[in-house]
Amino acid sequence: MSYRLMPALLVLVSTFFVMPTAATAHGGHGGARVVDVMTFNIHHAQGTDGVLDLQRVADVIEASGADVVGLQEVDRHYSARSGWVDQPAALAALLGWHAAYGANLDSPPPAGQTERSQYGTAVLSRYPIVASENTHLYNAGKEQRGLLRATIDVRGQRLDFYTTHLEHTSQDIRLHQTAEIVDLVGKKDPAIVVGDVNAYPDAPEIATLTAAFDDAWEVAGHGSGYTYPAEDPHGRIDNLYVTDRVRPVTAEVVTADPVASDHLPVVSRVVIEPRR
């Protein structure tokens, strides 16, 4: 597919919510907050069976017990391939959660449509999202990528949660993008960065991230952590990174429904430590 690029470097994002259902999130101890976080490339809700099914995506998220989810490959009135649906709003409604969206591709409404055609990333959260911002990353003429930040109120504790989807054809571009991500997160703590990084753990662009953040899988995961392709995974490219005040205690690849997308999601339970 030939995607249309938007030249602006910094774009406004949409934040919206559906009133949450009864919370099942974990309590804290000694001022800490325990949160289950997920990264999930949903392939615009088209599964490996070719079926478009947002409910199936919502079911995977709900069954995982996640509280905050970073999504990649999310359509918003994008095209007929996803029925012109506002996917982040639809998923928020299915879960009863809050959502923020960052459009990395953004075009005027095509003929016969009234909404802008958008494609990008999203954050879904059981907790209120109090602010959000999407920053376009270096792309050198390739498909536009971005870093979406959602600032979340986790029972009185601020958490900066980021989701991204890095360039898939050029290591040089990914090196630029990971350096930008480290700069954009800066000294924010607690913060979590998740996404489809399109690179294996031993790649130099991943070293840029792990020099600044802890890899949740390396801290708390077991086994290969392979996530792609979903039905026969042989690569770990869907990752979660955390800052100093975020301590991963578990990390697992969610394999309950490998047909829901071409990527498997990863979920990690983390403890957000109080300020000392």
C-alpha positions in Angstrom: 0.0 0.0 0.0 1.2 3.5 -0.8 0.8 5.6 2.3 0.4 9.4 2.0 2.8 11.3 4.2 2.2 14.3 6.3 5.2 16.7 6.5 4.4 18.3 9.8 6.9 17.4 12.5 4.6 17.8 15.5 0.9 17.1 15.3 -2.0 17.3 17.7 -3.5 14.0 18.9 -6.9 13.1 19.8 -7.7 12.1 23.4 -11.1 10.7 24.3 -12.7 8.3 26.6 -15.6 6.1 27.5 -16.4 6.0 31.3 -14.5 3.0 32.6 -16.2 -0.1 34.0 -15.5 -1.3 37.5 -11.8 -1.3 38.0 -10.0 -4.6 38.3 -6.5 -3.0 38.4 -4.1 -3.9 41.1 -3.6 -1.9 44.2 -0.3 -0.4 45.3 1.8 -0.9 48.4 3.7 1.7 50.3 2.8 4.3 47.8 3.8 2.1 44.8 1.5 1.4 41.9 1.2 -2.1 40.3 0.2 -1.9 36.6 0.0 -4.4 33.8 1.1 -2.8 30.5 1.0 -4.2 27.0 2.3 -3.6 23.5 0.2 -4.9 20.6 0.6 -4.3 16.8 -3.0 -5.0 15.8 -2.5 -4.8 12.0 -5.6 -2.6 11.7 -7.6 -5.5 13.4 -7.1 -7.8 10.4 -6.2 -11.2 11.6 -4.0 -13.8 10.0 -7.2 -15.4 8.7 -8.0 -12.2 6.7 -10.9 -11.3 8.9 -11.3 -7.8 10.2 -12.4 -8.1 13.8 -12.0 -5.3 16.4 -14.0 -7.3 19.0 -11.3 -10.1 18.8 -8.6 -7.5 19.5 -10.6 -6.1 22.5 -11.0 -9.7 23.8 -7.3 -10.3 23.7 -6.6 -7.1 25.6 -9.3 -7.8 28.2 -8.3 -11.4 28.7 -4.7 -10.4 29.3 -5.6 -8.3 32.3 -3.7 -5.3 30.9 -4.4 -1.9 32.3 -2.6 0.3 29.8 -1.9 -0.8 26.1 0.2 0.8 23.4 -1.1 -0.1 19.9 0.5 0.1 16.5 -1.0 0.0 13.0 -4.3 1.6 14.0 -6.7 3.1 11.4 -9.0 6.1 12.0 -11.4 6.5 9.1 -8.5 5.4 7.1 -10.0 3.4 4.2 -12.3 0.6 3.1 -9.8 -1.9 4.4 -11.0 -1.2 7.9 -14.6 -0.1 7.0 -13.7 3.6 7.6 -14.1 3.0 11.3 -12.5 5.1 14.0 -10.7 2.2 15.5 -9.3 3.8 18.7 -12.7 5.1 19.6 -14.3 1.7 18.9 -11.8 -0.2 21.0 -12.3 2.3 23.9 -16.0 1.8 23.7 -15.7 -2.0 23.6 -13.4 -2.0 26.7 -15.0 1.0 28.5 -11.5 2.7 28.6 -9.8 5.9 27.8 -7.9 6.4 24.6 -5.4 8.7 22.8 -4.5 8.6 19.2 -1.5 9.8 17.2 -1.9 10.1 13.4 1.3 9.6 11.5 -0.4 9.5 8.1 -3.1 12.1 7.8 -4.9 13.1 4.6 -8.0 15.0 3.7 -11.3 13.0 3.4 -11.3 11.0 0.2 -14.3 11.2 -2.1 -17.5 10.2 -0.4 -16.1 10.5 3.1 -16.4 13.3 5.7 -13.5 12.4 8.1 -9.8 12.7 7.6 -8.0 9.5 6.6 -5.6 8.7 9.4 -3.2 5.8 10.3 -1.0 5.7 13.4 -0.7 4.5 17.0 -2.9 4.6 20.0 -2.9 4.2 23.8 -5.8 2.6 25.6 -5.9 3.0 29.4 -8.1 1.8 32.2 -7.0 5.0 34.0 -7.6 8.6 32.9 -5.4 10.1 30.2 -4.8 13.7 31.2 -2.7 14.8 28.3 -1.3 13.4 25.0 1.1 14.4 22.2 2.3 12.8 19.1 5.8 13.7 17.7 6.7 12.7 14.1 10.1 11.0 13.9 12.9 11.3 11.3 11.8 9.3 8.2 14.1 10.3 5.3 11.2 10.1 2.8 10.0 6.7 4.0 6.7 6.1 5.8 6.1 8.6 8.5 6.5 7.2 12.0 5.8 8.8 15.4 6.1 8.7 19.1 2.8 9.0 20.9 2.9 10.1 24.6 -0.1 9.7 26.9 0.2 11.1 30.4 -1.9 8.8 32.6 -3.2 9.3 36.2 -2.6 5.9 37.8 -4.5 6.4 41.1 -2.8 9.7 41.8 0.6 8.8 40.3 1.5 10.4 36.9 2.9 7.9 34.3 4.2 9.0 30.9 3.4 6.1 28.6 4.8 6.1 25.0 4.0 3.9 22.0 5.9 3.8 18.7 6.3 1.9 15.5 9.8 2.1 13.9 10.8 2.1 10.3 10.9 -1.5 8.9 13.3 -1.1 5.9 16.2 1.0 7.0 18.5 0.5 10.0 19.9 4.0 9.5 16.5 5.5 9.9 15.8 3.4 13.0 19.1 4.6 14.5 17.9 8.2 14.1 14.5 7.3 15.4 15.7 5.6 18.6 18.0 8.5 19.3 15.1 10.8 19.0 13.0 8.7 21.3 15.7 8.8 24.0 15.8 12.6 23.7 12.0 13.0 23.7 11.6 10.9 26.8 14.5 12.7 28.4 14.4 12.7 32.2 10.8 11.8 32.5 10.4 9.2 35.2 8.3 7.1 35.7 8.0 6.4 32.0 7.3 3.4 29.8 8.1 3.1 26.1 6.5 0.3 24.1 6.2 -0.6 20.5 7.0 -2.6 17.4 10.7 -1.7 16.9 11.3 -3.8 13.8 14.7 -4.9 15.0 16.1 -7.8 17.0 17.6 -7.3 20.5 21.2 -7.4 19.3 20.8 -4.5 16.8 22.7 -1.3 17.4 19.5 0.8 17.3 18.1 -1.3 20.2 21.4 -0.7 22.1 20.5 3.0 21.9 17.3 2.2 23.8 18.7 -0.2 26.3 21.5 2.3 27.1 18.7 4.7 28.4 16.0 2.3 29.5 15.6 -1.3 30.9 14.1 -3.9 28.6 11.2 -5.4 30.5 11.8 -8.8 28.8 15.4 -8.9 29.8 14.5 -8.1 33.4 11.5 -10.3 33.9 10.8 -12.4 30.9 11.6 -16.1 30.3 12.3 -17.9 27.0 12.7 -16.3 23.6 10.0 -13.7 23.8 9.3 -14.1 20.1 6.3 -12.2 18.8 6.5 -12.2 15.0 5.0 -13.6 12.8 2.2 -14.6 15.2 1.5 -18.1 14.0 5.2 -19.2 13.8 7.2 -16.5 15.7 10.9 -16.4 15.3 11.8 -12.8 16.2 11.4 -10.6 19.2 10.5 -7.2 17.8 7.7 -6.0 20.1 9.2 -4.6 23.2 8.6 -2.7 26.5 11.2 -0.3 28.0 11.1 1.3 31.4 12.8 4.1 33.3 14.4 3.8 36.8 11.3 4.1 38.9 9.5 1.4 36.9 10.4 -2.2 38.0 9.2 -5.1 35.8 8.2 -8.2 37.8 6.8 -10.3 35.0 6.8 -10.3 31.2 5.1 -12.7 28.9 4.1 -13.1 25.3 0.3 -13.5 25.0 -0.4 -16.5 22.8 -4.1 -17.1 23.6 -5.2 -16.0 20.1 -2.4 -16.0 17.5 -4.9 -15.3 14.7 -6.1 -11.9 16.0 -3.1 -10.1 14.4 0.2 -10.9 12.6 2.0 -9.9 15.8 1.7 -11.4 19.3 1.2 -8.9 22.1 3.5 -8.7 25.1 2.3 -7.9 28.6 4.4 -6.9 31.6 3.4 -6.3 35.2 5.4 -3.4 36.6 5.7 -1.7 39.9 5.9 2.1 39.7 8.0 3.1 42.7 7.1 6.3 44.7 9.5 9.2 44.7 12.1 8.9 47.4 
